[in-house]
Amino acid sequence: MKTKNHQPSTIHHPPFFVHESSYVDGGVEIGEGTKIWHFSHVLSGAKIGKNCIIGQNVCVERDVTIGNRCKIQNNVSVYKGVTLEDEVFCGPSCVFTNVYNPRAFIERKHEFRPTLVKRGATIGANATIICGITIGRYALIAAGAVVKKDVPDYAIVAGIPAKQIGWTCKCGTTLPFGRKWQGVKGKGLKATCKYCGNEYALEDGNLTAIKEK
């Protein structure tokens, strides 16, 4: 109600959404357009970029950095030492670690090994990422894989332990190299994505974009 002597009150809403069942500690940075859903917890010092989706029962630990437009599905814990660049997808119940040889009775916080997931990478449901590695740009980790070593840009890895089984386009479609990509040397091979038309060259075990949207 407006009166002669009072100005109408102004309510300032944050530029992001946090479900009422979730907890966000003090000292957290959350970007515009980000949504944090049911029963999640973001600890102090964490930084979450713009337009991210944080699903149900997600824990973002202290000092973790998450880039813009990331999607973290239900039941994922992003532990201290893990960094997600922009547009990373973390499938339901995928697992990160930060200590290589944990014991309940030995304090090893000073032995955390950093894990970097580069831009556009996808981690499938129930995959496990052992600490101390880098997952390359637009790489695709299959569901249930156990990843123990670095993954190249655009690589597809699967299995326990995970091994490379092919190459993926930026859009997530497997590139049509067949088995010819294995052990290729020199100028190598070229492939065009059947889904989006992006073009790539494979030279000495590295995939580079020729034309990419």
trRosetta pair geometry for C-beta under 8 A, 3 or more apart (Angstrom, degrees):
i j d omega theta_ij theta_ji phi_ij phi_ji
2 6 7.2 -164 -155 83 50 86
2 8 5.7 -45 -90 -62 93 96
3 6 4.7 47 54 31 100 101
14 17 7.9 170 86 -72 102 31
14 18 7.7 16 68 2 143 102
14 30 7.7 39 164 81 132 122
15 31 8.0 -62 102 156 112 40
15 32 4.1 -37 137 -119 129 83
15 33 6.9 -28 152 -30 91 51
16 30 4.7 -104 38 132 168 118
16 31 6.8 107 -75 86 128 37
16 32 6.3 -140 -61 -128 84 26
16 33 6.6 -32 -103 39 73 17
16 34 4.4 -3 -137 59 122 83
16 35 7.0 -160 -173 -73 79 38
16 36 7.4 48 151 -4 113 96
17 34 7.3 -153 37 100 67 52
17 35 4.5 1 63 -118 112 75
17 36 6.7 -171 100 30 64 65
18 22 5.4 -122 -178 74 90 121
18 24 5.6 -75 -127 -19 154 130
18 30 7.8 -21 -60 -167 110 176
18 36 4.6 1 -116 60 69 115
19 22 4.9 88 64 -3 83 108
19 36 6.4 -127 9 104 80 69
19 37 5.2 49 -19 -155 136 35
19 38 5.1 -70 110 -77 162 48
19 39 7.9 -29 89 -7 132 43
19 40 7.5 94 43 24 110 98
21 38 4.9 17 66 -148 133 72
21 39 5.2 -29 130 -58 118 58
22 36 5.3 -154 114 131 170 110
22 37 7.1 125 -48 105 135 21
22 38 6.7 -163 -51 -154 94 18
22 39 6.4 -55 -85 7 71 6
22 40 4.4 -1 -126 56 120 75
22 41 6.7 -161 -164 -70 78 42
22 42 7.6 41 164 -2 114 90
23 40 7.7 -149 38 99 60 50
23 41 4.8 5 62 -118 100 80
23 42 7.3 -163 101 33 60 61
24 28 5.4 -114 -180 49 96 154
24 30 7.2 -35 -147 -38 146 139
24 36 7.0 105 -66 75 116 167
24 41 7.8 -179 -78 -154 39 43
24 42 4.7 6 -121 56 75 111
25 28 5.9 114 70 -34 68 116
25 41 7.9 45 -26 -177 95 83
25 42 6.5 -139 19 99 78 66
25 43 5.3 22 16 -148 138 38
25 44 4.3 -82 115 -53 130 76
26 44 5.8 5 76 -105 60 108
27 44 4.2 43 67 -156 117 94
27 45 5.7 2 128 -53 117 50
28 42 5.2 81 -135 128 153 117
28 43 7.6 150 -83 99 114 23
28 44 6.3 -110 -55 -119 80 39
28 45 7.3 -24 -91 29 60 20
28 46 5.2 2 -130 61 94 86
28 47 7.6 -177 -166 -82 59 38
28 48 7.4 13 173 8 101 100
29 46 7.4 -147 40 104 68 53
29 47 4.4 5 60 -123 114 76
29 48 6.8 180 98 33 66 59
30 34 5.3 -126 180 61 94 140
30 36 7.5 -66 -135 -30 142 125
30 42 7.5 60 -74 133 114 171
30 48 4.9 5 -117 64 66 109
31 34 5.2 99 67 -27 74 119
31 48 6.2 -126 9 112 86 68
31 49 4.5 4 -7 171 148 35
31 50 3.4 -105 147 -69 134 54
31 51 7.0 -54 108 2 119 52
31 52 6.9 95 53 1 110 100
31 68 6.5 -62 85 -105 172 81
32 50 5.1 0 57 -126 71 101
32 51 7.4 1 97 -42 66 71
33 50 5.4 48 48 -175 108 81
33 51 4.1 -6 107 -79 127 68
33 52 8.0 119 102 17 80 49
34 48 5.6 104 -145 129 165 117
34 49 7.2 144 -71 94 126 42
34 50 6.4 -132 -45 -149 92 27
34 51 6.3 -80 -72 -33 59 8
34 52 4.4 10 -125 47 101 84
34 53 7.6 -158 -154 -67 63 30
34 54 7.0 36 175 -7 102 103
35 52 7.4 -152 35 93 56 57
35 53 5.6 -1 61 -119 99 64
35 54 6.8 -162 98 32 53 74
36 40 5.3 -127 179 71 97 139
36 42 6.7 -69 -128 -28 152 125
36 48 8.0 72 -70 108 113 173
36 54 4.3 -4 -115 65 69 125
36 58 7.7 -122 -150 60 84 119
37 40 6.3 86 70 -13 53 125
37 53 7.7 19 -19 -175 112 78
37 54 6.4 -170 15 94 75 67
37 55 5.5 -23 46 -157 128 32
37 56 5.1 -62 110 -68 115 62
37 58 7.8 77 55 11 84 111
38 56 4.5 2 63 -121 93 95
38 57 7.2 -7 100 -34 80 66
39 56 5.8 40 48 -168 101 78
39 57 4.8 -3 100 -76 115 67
40 54 5.6 110 -166 137 170 114
40 55 7.5 139 -72 91 129 37
40 56 6.9 -139 -50 -149 95 26
40 57 6.4 -122 -81 -67 66 6
40 58 4.4 2 -125 54 114 78
40 59 7.0 -166 -159 -72 69 39
40 60 7.6 35 172 -3 108 91
41 58 7.8 -160 35 95 55 52
41 59 5.1 0 62 -117 96 76
41 60 7.3 -160 99 33 55 65
42 46 5.1 -123 -176 63 92 147
42 48 6.9 -63 -133 -24 142 132
42 54 7.7 -9 -65 -174 114 170
42 60 4.5 3 -119 57 74 114
43 46 5.7 102 66 -24 61 117
43 59 7.6 31 -21 -176 104 85
43 60 6.6 -155 20 96 75 65
43 61 5.5 -8 35 -158 133 33
43 62 4.6 -68 114 -62 125 66
43 64 8.0 84 55 12 97 104
44 62 5.9 4 71 -116 66 93
45 62 4.7 44 56 -165 124 76
45 63 4.3 -22 134 -65 127 61
45 64 7.9 102 108 18 86 53
46 60 4.8 91 -146 131 157 112
46 61 7.0 144 -80 87 115 31
46 62 6.5 -114 -50 -130 82 24
46 63 6.7 -54 -79 -5 51 11
46 64 4.9 2 -124 53 93 84
46 65 7.7 -176 -160 -76 57 35
46 66 7.5 17 179 4 99 101
47 64 7.4 -153 36 97 63 53
47 65 4.8 0 62 -118 108 71
47 66 6.8 -174 97 33 61 65
48 52 5.5 -105 176 38 103 152
48 54 7.1 -35 -143 -52 150 130
48 60 6.7 -16 -67 -162 115 171
48 66 4.7 3 -118 63 65 116
48 70 7.9 -112 -155 48 83 121
49 52 5.9 109 69 -38 73 116
49 66 6.0 -128 6 109 86 71
49 67 4.8 1 -10 168 149 31
49 68 3.7 -108 143 -71 138 54
49 69 7.2 -47 103 3 123 50
49 70 6.8 100 48 3 110 102
49 86 6.9 -57 73 -103 171 77
50 68 4.6 2 51 -128 81 101
50 69 7.1 0 91 -41 74 67
51 68 6.1 41 49 -173 93 85
51 69 4.9 3 95 -84 109 67
52 66 6.2 57 -109 131 159 124
52 68 7.0 -134 -54 -154 88 33
52 69 6.6 -134 -81 -85 58 6
52 70 4.7 2 -124 56 105 79
52 71 7.1 -174 -161 -76 65 39
52 72 7.3 18 176 4 109 95
53 70 7.6 -140 39 102 61 54
53 71 4.6 10 55 -122 107 77
53 72 7.0 -171 95 34 65 59
54 58 5.0 -134 -180 64 90 150
54 60 7.1 -57 -133 -36 137 124
54 72 5.3 6 -122 58 59 111
55 58 5.5 109 64 -37 66 121
55 71 7.8 54 -37 179 101 74
55 72 5.9 -135 11 104 89 65
55 73 4.7 28 -7 -161 156 31
55 74 4.4 -99 133 -63 132 54
55 75 7.8 -42 100 5 120 51
55 76 7.3 78 51 17 110 104
55 92 7.6 -70 93 -100 165 77
56 74 4.5 -1 60 -116 87 100
56 75 7.4 3 94 -36 78 65
57 74 5.7 45 49 -165 98 81
57 75 5.0 10 97 -80 118 58
58 72 5.4 92 -130 121 148 121
58 74 7.1 -120 -53 -136 87 31
58 75 7.4 -62 -78 -18 59 9
58 76 5.2 2 -122 60 90 79
58 77 7.3 172 -163 -83 53 40
58 78 7.4 19 180 -3 98 97
59 76 7.7 -147 37 104 64 49
59 77 4.3 1 59 -120 108 83
59 78 7.0 -167 95 31 61 62
60 64 5.3 -133 -177 63 84 140
60 66 6.8 -67 -134 -22 132 133
60 78 5.0 1 -118 57 63 113
61 64 5.2 99 64 -31 71 120
61 77 7.1 56 -39 177 102 87
61 78 6.2 -142 12 97 85 62
61 79 4.8 36 0 -143 151 38
61 80 4.5 -102 122 -40 130 71
61 82 7.7 92 42 32 115 104
62 80 5.3 -4 69 -83 77 118
63 80 5.4 50 60 -132 101 98
64 78 5.1 102 -157 124 159 109
64 79 7.3 155 -79 111 123 17
64 80 6.2 -115 -58 -99 83 45
64 81 8.0 -30 -96 33 79 33
64 82 5.8 2 -129 69 106 84
64 83 7.3 -176 -161 -90 64 48
64 84 7.9 27 172 8 101 93
65 83 4.9 7 63 -129 100 88
65 84 7.2 -162 104 41 62 61
66 70 5.3 -105 178 36 103 155
66 72 7.5 -57 -137 -35 145 130
66 78 7.0 35 -70 144 115 169
66 84 4.7 12 -125 59 68 114
66 88 7.8 -116 -152 48 81 120
67 70 5.8 114 67 -41 72 113
67 84 5.8 -124 11 114 87 74
67 85 4.6 29 -25 177 149 33
67 86 3.8 -108 141 -69 137 49
67 87 7.1 -47 99 2 123 50
67 88 6.8 101 43 2 109 101
67 119 7.3 -53 76 -101 170 77
68 86 4.7 -3 54 -123 79 99
68 87 7.2 -1 92 -41 70 68
69 86 5.9 39 48 -171 97 86
69 87 4.8 0 97 -82 110 71
70 84 5.5 68 -114 131 151 134
70 86 7.1 -136 -54 -154 84 33
70 87 6.5 -134 -82 -84 55 9
70 88 4.8 0 -124 54 103 79
70 89 7.4 -172 -160 -74 64 36
70 90 7.5 27 175 -1 105 98
71 88 7.8 -152 38 97 58 50
71 89 5.0 2 62 -119 101 73
71 90 7.0 -163 100 33 59 66
72 76 5.2 -126 -179 65 100 142
72 78 6.9 -64 -128 -40 149 125
72 90 4.5 9 -122 53 69 120
73 76 6.3 93 68 -21 59 124
73 89 7.9 36 -23 -178 101 78
73 90 6.1 -149 19 99 78 70
73 91 5.4 -9 30 -164 139 29
73 92 4.3 -78 123 -68 129 61
73 93 7.8 -51 100 -2 106 52
73 94 7.8 84 54 7 103 98
73 125 7.5 -49 78 -96 149 85
74 92 5.0 9 56 -127 83 95
74 93 7.1 -4 97 -41 76 72
75 92 6.0 48 46 -171 103 75
75 93 4.5 -1 98 -81 122 72
76 90 5.2 88 -136 133 166 130
76 92 7.4 -132 -46 -144 97 29
76 93 6.8 -135 -72 -83 69 14
76 94 5.7 12 -112 56 110 76
76 95 7.8 -148 -135 -82 70 35
76 96 7.8 61 -175 -1 90 98
77 95 7.5 15 47 -134 90 61
77 96 6.7 -130 93 46 71 93
78 82 5.1 -130 -172 82 80 138
78 84 7.1 -58 -140 -20 139 122
78 90 7.6 -110 -75 -67 107 173
78 96 6.0 53 -126 26 46 148
79 82 5.6 94 62 -6 61 116
79 96 5.3 -157 18 103 96 112
79 97 7.0 3 32 -158 148 17
79 98 4.5 -129 116 -24 132 122
80 98 6.0 40 75 -112 66 171
80 112 6.3 -49 107 -139 96 158
81 98 4.1 124 45 -134 141 118
81 112 4.3 -147 -71 166 141 119
81 113 6.5 82 179 79 142 33
81 114 4.9 -138 -170 -103 83 52
81 115 6.2 69 129 13 89 80
81 131 6.5 18 122 -144 137 122
82 96 5.0 5 -82 -179 148 156
82 98 6.9 -103 -36 -79 88 104
82 114 7.6 166 -80 -159 29 58
82 115 4.8 -13 -110 66 72 106
82 117 7.4 16 -173 -3 92 105
83 114 7.0 9 -1 -172 105 104
83 115 7.2 179 26 90 65 57
83 116 5.1 -10 64 -114 105 69
83 117 7.0 -170 93 29 56 69
84 88 4.3 -119 -168 41 107 152
84 90 7.5 -69 -107 -41 145 118
84 117 4.9 -9 -114 64 66 114
85 88 6.2 112 62 -40 58 113
85 116 7.5 41 -28 -177 100 87
85 117 6.5 -145 16 98 79 63
85 118 5.1 8 22 -153 140 38
85 119 4.3 -73 115 -63 128 64
85 120 7.9 -32 94 1 109 55
85 121 7.9 82 51 12 100 100
86 119 5.0 10 60 -123 82 95
86 120 7.4 10 97 -42 76 65
87 119 5.8 44 51 -167 101 75
87 120 4.8 6 101 -82 117 58
88 117 5.1 78 -128 122 145 122
88 118 7.9 147 -83 90 109 22
88 119 7.3 -112 -57 -134 80 27
88 120 7.1 -43 -82 -2 50 7
88 121 5.4 1 -124 59 86 80
88 122 7.7 175 -163 -83 56 35
88 123 7.5 22 176 -1 97 100
89 121 7.4 -142 36 105 71 48
89 122 4.4 -3 62 -118 113 76
89 123 6.8 -170 98 30 65 64
90 94 5.3 -131 -173 51 85 132
90 123 5.1 2 -121 58 59 116
91 94 5.1 94 63 -35 75 116
91 122 7.4 56 -38 177 100 84
91 123 5.8 -137 12 103 87 66
91 124 4.7 0 10 -173 154 28
91 125 3.8 -102 143 -61 126 55
91 126 7.4 -52 105 7 116 51
91 127 6.9 81 50 12 117 102
91 143 6.7 -84 107 -101 164 84
92 125 4.7 6 56 -122 80 102
92 126 7.4 1 94 -37 73 69
93 125 6.0 43 53 -166 90 78
93 126 5.2 8 99 -78 108 64
94 123 4.8 95 -156 131 167 116
94 124 6.9 136 -84 87 120 36
94 125 6.4 -124 -54 -137 84 24
94 126 6.4 -62 -88 -7 54 8
94 127 4.7 -1 -129 55 102 79
94 128 7.3 -171 -167 -75 67 34
94 129 7.2 40 165 -11 106 101
94 141 8.0 90 -134 97 137 131
95 126 7.7 11 -9 -161 96 39
95 127 7.2 -150 31 100 72 45
95 128 4.4 -10 65 -114 112 74
95 129 6.8 -174 93 24 59 68
96 115 6.2 -163 -154 62 110 158
96 129 5.2 -16 -109 63 63 110
96 131 7.3 77 176 -79 77 81
97 100 7.6 109 125 -89 127 36
97 102 7.9 -128 -164 -23 115 123
97 115 7.9 108 65 -39 56 144
97 128 7.4 31 -21 -176 107 93
97 129 7.0 -165 17 90 76 63
97 130 5.8 -14 44 -135 126 43
97 131 4.6 -104 96 -30 82 98
98 112 4.6 -11 161 -143 108 93
98 113 6.4 178 -168 47 53 62
98 115 7.2 -113 -99 -4 70 110
98 131 4.9 121 -121 -100 26 146
99 102 4.4 92 98 -71 128 92
99 108 5.0 96 -135 100 132 127
99 111 6.0 68 -128 93 89 101
99 112 6.4 -61 -72 -100 70 54
99 113 7.3 130 -107 9 26 90
99 131 6.7 68 3 24 14 153
100 111 7.5 -92 21 144 90 114
100 113 6.0 49 -42 -5 100 139
100 130 7.1 57 -121 180 76 101
100 131 6.0 -119 -68 62 70 106
100 132 6.5 3 -71 -11 113 135
101 108 7.8 -175 75 -114 69 171
102 106 8.0 -179 -168 67 47 95
102 108 6.4 -144 -114 42 63 138
103 106 4.1 49 69 25 117 104
103 108 7.4 100 35 -20 78 124
107 110 7.9 57 130 6 89 91
108 111 4.3 -45 -179 38 93 120
108 112 7.7 138 132 -51 80 56
109 112 6.3 -4 -170 -35 47 103
112 131 7.3 -105 -170 -177 61 151
113 131 4.0 123 72 136 104 109
113 132 3.4 -29 157 -68 137 92
114 131 7.5 126 63 -174 8 94
114 132 6.9 77 58 -104 45 43
115 129 6.1 101 -161 137 149 121
115 131 5.2 -102 -50 -136 111 60
115 132 6.6 -27 -76 -5 76 20
115 133 6.0 14 -126 53 84 61
115 134 7.6 176 -162 -84 51 41
115 135 7.9 28 177 -5 92 96
116 133 7.9 -126 40 111 68 43
116 134 4.6 -5 65 -118 102 83
116 135 7.1 -160 100 30 58 66
117 121 5.1 -127 -178 61 91 137
117 123 7.1 -56 -130 -39 143 121
117 129 7.7 -39 -72 -140 113 165
117 134 7.9 179 -80 -159 30 51
117 135 4.6 1 -121 55 69 117
118 121 5.7 92 66 -26 63 119
118 134 6.9 43 -30 179 105 94
118 135 6.3 -152 17 93 79 64
118 136 5.4 -22 40 -164 135 28
118 137 4.5 -72 121 -67 124 61
118 139 7.5 79 55 8 100 104
118 153 7.3 -54 83 -98 147 83
119 137 5.0 4 63 -124 82 94
119 138 7.3 -8 102 -39 72 70
120 137 5.6 43 50 -170 107 73
120 138 4.3 -10 109 -77 122 69
120 170 6.6 -35 175 -152 154 80
121 135 4.9 103 -160 128 165 114
121 136 6.8 136 -84 85 121 39
121 137 6.7 -126 -53 -144 88 21
121 138 6.2 -105 -81 -56 53 7
121 139 4.7 3 -125 52 102 80
121 140 7.4 -164 -159 -72 65 37
121 141 7.4 42 171 -10 103 98
121 151 7.9 107 -136 89 133 131
122 139 7.4 -145 37 98 63 52
122 140 4.9 6 59 -121 108 70
122 141 6.6 -157 102 30 62 72
122 172 6.6 50 -15 -114 151 110
123 127 5.2 -136 -180 64 86 136
123 129 6.7 -49 -131 -48 139 123
123 135 7.4 -11 -73 -169 101 174
123 141 4.6 3 -123 54 58 128
124 127 4.9 97 65 -31 75 121
124 140 7.6 56 -42 175 101 76
124 141 5.4 -139 8 102 85 73
124 142 5.1 -22 10 167 154 23
124 143 3.6 -110 149 -67 128 54
124 144 7.0 -44 105 8 120 53
124 145 6.7 85 49 11 116 100
125 143 4.6 5 55 -128 79 106
125 144 7.4 6 93 -39 70 67
126 143 5.8 50 49 -174 95 80
126 144 4.9 8 99 -81 112 61
127 141 4.9 92 -157 135 167 119
127 142 7.0 139 -86 85 120 42
127 143 6.3 -120 -48 -140 90 28
127 144 6.2 -30 -81 18 59 10
127 145 4.7 4 -127 52 102 78
127 146 7.4 -172 -163 -74 65 34
127 147 6.8 30 173 -11 110 105
128 145 7.4 -142 37 101 63 51
128 146 4.7 -1 61 -117 108 73
128 147 7.0 -173 91 24 56 69
129 133 7.0 -134 -176 57 90 117
129 135 7.1 -60 -130 -43 129 129
129 141 7.5 -34 -78 -137 99 170
129 147 5.1 -9 -116 60 61 114
130 133 6.5 68 81 -5 76 123
130 146 7.1 50 -31 175 104 81
130 147 6.3 -152 18 91 81 58
130 148 4.7 22 33 -112 142 61
133 147 6.6 -141 80 135 159 102
133 148 7.2 155 -52 161 146 22
133 149 5.9 166 -117 -168 131 17
133 150 5.1 -165 -161 -76 92 53
133 151 7.3 67 155 -6 122 79
134 150 4.9 11 54 -127 80 98
134 151 7.4 -138 104 39 56 66
135 139 5.2 -133 176 60 86 139
135 141 6.8 -47 -137 -45 137 121
135 147 7.1 27 -86 152 109 160
135 150 7.6 -164 -77 -154 35 54
135 151 4.7 13 -130 47 65 119
136 139 4.6 100 65 -39 79 120
136 150 7.5 71 -39 172 93 88
136 151 5.4 -129 10 104 89 74
136 152 4.9 -9 -6 159 157 25
136 153 3.7 -120 161 -67 129 46
136 154 6.9 -55 111 6 124 48
136 155 6.4 77 48 16 127 99
137 153 4.4 6 50 -128 85 100
137 154 7.1 -1 91 -39 76 68
138 153 6.4 46 48 -170 88 76
138 154 5.1 11 92 -85 108 62
138 168 6.5 -150 147 93 95 104
138 169 7.8 -78 168 132 136 30
138 170 5.1 -73 -123 -116 149 57
138 172 8.0 -133 -166 -72 91 57
139 151 4.6 101 -161 128 161 122
139 152 6.9 144 -91 84 118 42
139 153 6.5 -120 -54 -139 89 24
139 154 6.4 -49 -84 -2 56 8
139 155 5.0 -2 -127 54 99 73
139 156 7.5 176 -167 -77 67 33
139 157 7.2 7 179 3 112 101
139 168 7.4 116 -145 41 30 121
140 155 7.5 -145 36 101 67 44
140 156 4.7 -12 68 -109 106 76
140 157 7.6 168 87 24 57 61
140 168 4.7 66 -3 -13 128 161
140 172 6.5 113 -89 -138 133 73
141 145 5.3 -134 -179 56 86 136
141 147 5.9 -59 -130 -49 127 137
141 151 7.0 -89 -76 -84 95 171
141 157 5.8 -16 -116 64 63 95
141 158 7.9 146 -169 -81 46 53
141 162 6.9 -37 -143 -128 89 156
142 145 4.7 101 64 -38 80 118
142 156 7.0 63 -47 180 96 87
142 157 6.6 -131 4 98 91 48
142 158 3.5 23 19 -103 148 92
142 159 7.4 49 59 -15 134 51
142 162 7.5 165 37 -127 95 108
142 165 7.8 21 -33 27 136 132
144 160 7.5 -66 144 -47 87 106
145 157 6.0 111 -163 117 158 88
145 158 5.3 -118 -84 -137 118 37
145 159 6.0 25 -121 41 86 31
145 160 6.9 -172 -148 -66 44 64
145 162 4.2 53 -177 -89 115 113
146 159 7.8 -66 34 116 76 46
146 160 4.5 55 19 -122 115 81
146 161 5.4 -84 89 -121 98 57
146 162 6.0 -165 70 -27 44 87
147 151 6.4 -38 -153 -46 131 120
147 157 6.4 87 -103 105 103 143
147 161 7.5 105 -114 -171 21 84
147 162 4.5 -14 -92 21 65 144
148 161 5.0 -43 10 -148 122 131
148 162 7.1 166 11 32 73 88
149 161 7.9 64 3 159 94 133
151 155 5.2 -147 179 67 86 126
151 157 5.5 -105 -121 -11 119 139
151 162 7.7 -26 -86 116 114 137
151 164 7.7 148 -140 -81 81 97
152 155 4.3 94 62 -30 84 125
152 164 7.5 13 28 -95 106 141
152 205 7.6 -146 -86 154 166 87
152 206 6.9 -141 -165 -117 136 63
152 207 7.3 117 134 19 121 95
153 206 7.6 40 50 -157 105 80
153 207 6.4 -139 97 64 91 94
154 167 5.2 24 137 -162 104 89
154 168 5.6 -159 -169 59 69 67
154 169 7.6 17 -144 -96 108 13
154 170 7.7 -52 -103 -66 99 55
154 175 7.9 20 170 -11 119 132
154 200 7.3 152 -165 -136 165 153
154 207 4.4 -86 69 78 143 141
155 164 5.1 -64 -169 -121 118 114
155 166 7.8 145 -161 89 55 38
155 167 6.4 -51 -108 -107 42 62
155 168 7.5 26 116 14 8 91
155 207 7.7 168 -61 11 64 128
156 164 6.7 103 73 -155 53 67
156 165 5.4 -65 103 64 101 82
156 166 4.5 0 46 67 125 81
156 167 6.4 -146 0 -81 93 10
156 168 5.1 106 -57 -35 101 105
156 174 6.5 -12 -38 -109 157 92
157 162 4.1 59 153 166 115 116
157 163 6.3 178 -149 86 86 16
157 164 5.2 -50 -92 -88 80 52
157 165 6.8 132 -122 6 29 83
158 162 6.2 153 75 -139 5 83
158 163 7.1 -38 63 57 56 63
158 165 5.3 -15 26 -3 108 136
159 162 5.4 138 63 -116 70 40
159 163 5.4 -11 54 21 134 86
159 165 7.7 120 -12 -45 113 120
166 174 5.5 16 126 -150 147 106
166 175 7.0 178 166 49 103 76
166 177 6.8 166 -148 50 88 110
166 181 6.9 106 -135 43 57 148
167 174 7.4 110 77 -157 47 62
167 175 4.7 -27 91 37 97 122
167 177 6.1 56 31 2 113 135
167 181 6.2 -169 -10 -135 115 166
167 191 7.5 138 81 47 128 150
167 200 7.3 -154 140 112 138 156
167 202 6.9 -138 -36 -87 165 123
167 207 5.2 141 -146 -75 137 152
168 172 6.0 -12 179 -144 126 29
168 173 6.7 147 -157 74 78 30
168 174 5.8 -53 -102 -98 72 45
168 175 6.4 -177 -115 -13 16 88
169 172 6.7 -41 73 27 80 22
169 173 4.7 4 33 57 120 83
169 174 7.7 -60 1 1 85 2
169 175 5.7 127 -48 -67 80 90
169 193 3.9 46 -87 -95 153 134
169 195 6.8 -169 57 46 153 111
169 196 6.5 167 149 39 148 113
169 198 5.2 134 -153 61 115 128
169 200 7.2 -149 -105 -25 72 131
170 196 7.7 -75 66 66 91 151
170 198 5.9 139 24 -75 104 174
170 209 7.4 23 -39 -95 119 130
170 212 5.6 95 -13 -159 143 115
170 213 7.5 -164 73 59 140 68
171 193 6.4 113 34 177 119 157
171 195 5.5 -143 98 94 145 129
171 196 4.6 138 -29 -12 154 140
171 198 6.9 171 -7 2 105 130
173 193 5.3 108 74 -158 125 106
173 194 6.6 -135 156 53 146 78
173 195 4.1 171 -45 2 158 134
173 196 7.1 170 15 3 133 93
175 191 4.3 93 176 118 112 148
175 193 6.3 -68 -103 -88 78 71
175 200 6.2 -55 -120 46 153 136
175 207 7.9 159 18 -137 160 141
176 191 5.5 172 56 -150 68 116
176 192 7.7 -16 35 60 111 56
176 194 6.5 71 -32 -31 124 112
177 180 5.5 -129 170 60 81 89
177 181 4.0 43 143 -45 147 111
177 189 5.9 106 -129 108 103 151
177 191 5.4 -75 -63 -64 79 143
177 202 6.7 41 -106 -13 142 154
178 181 7.5 159 72 -8 50 85
179 182 5.9 -26 178 7 72 115
180 184 6.9 56 145 -73 72 116
180 189 6.1 109 116 -73 117 155
181 184 5.7 -64 -159 -13 40 126
181 189 6.5 -102 -95 40 69 142
181 202 5.7 -79 -133 179 95 170
184 188 4.4 77 148 -127 125 94
184 189 5.9 -79 -137 -6 158 101
184 202 5.7 58 80 124 151 115
184 203 7.7 -95 120 -118 111 23
184 204 7.6 -111 105 -69 77 19
184 205 7.1 164 64 -62 79 53
185 188 7.0 -172 81 -73 16 81
185 204 6.2 37 -143 -97 50 65
186 203 7.0 -75 125 -148 29 83
186 204 6.9 98 -25 -59 13 83
187 201 7.9 -62 178 -174 69 118
187 203 6.0 -44 -154 -112 26 103
188 201 6.6 115 82 172 113 79
188 202 4.4 -126 153 98 139 72
188 203 4.4 -151 13 -92 130 48
188 204 6.9 -115 -45 -18 126 44
189 201 7.3 172 91 -154 41 55
189 202 4.7 4 56 49 84 111
190 199 6.8 4 -176 -175 104 96
190 200 6.9 167 -153 88 60 48
190 201 5.1 -26 -99 -101 80 70
190 202 7.4 -165 -78 15 31 76
190 210 7.1 14 -140 -20 111 148
191 199 7.4 173 90 -150 42 56
191 200 5.4 -12 60 61 85 94
191 202 7.3 36 0 -16 106 109
192 197 6.4 -15 -177 -151 103 44
192 198 7.2 167 -154 85 58 39
192 199 5.1 -22 -102 -100 77 78
192 200 7.8 171 -85 20 32 70
193 196 5.1 2 103 49 133 77
193 197 6.1 -50 68 8 89 11
193 198 4.5 32 11 49 127 83
193 199 7.6 -122 4 -67 79 36
193 200 7.7 70 -39 -6 89 106
196 213 6.3 -116 161 28 123 129
197 211 7.7 -46 134 107 83 119
197 213 7.6 61 72 -22 93 120
198 209 6.8 -52 -178 -140 110 102
198 211 6.1 -163 -149 98 53 72
198 212 4.8 39 -142 -113 115 63
198 213 6.2 -112 -78 9 97 81
199 209 7.3 100 82 -166 57 62
199 210 4.1 -53 107 66 103 113
199 211 4.3 45 34 38 105 94
199 212 7.6 -123 45 -58 56 63
200 207 5.4 3 178 -172 128 99
200 208 6.7 156 -157 80 77 36
200 209 5.8 -48 -103 -106 77 46
200 210 6.1 -169 -96 5 18 89
200 212 7.8 55 -74 -71 82 104
201 207 7.4 158 81 -151 40 53
201 208 5.5 -18 61 62 89 88
201 210 5.5 88 -21 -50 98 109
202 205 7.7 19 -178 -99 89 10
202 206 7.3 165 -152 79 55 36
202 207 5.4 -23 -98 -97 76 72
203 206 6.0 -27 71 61 70 85
203 208 7.0 -18 25 13 105 112
209 212 3.9 -29 -164 -29 141 129
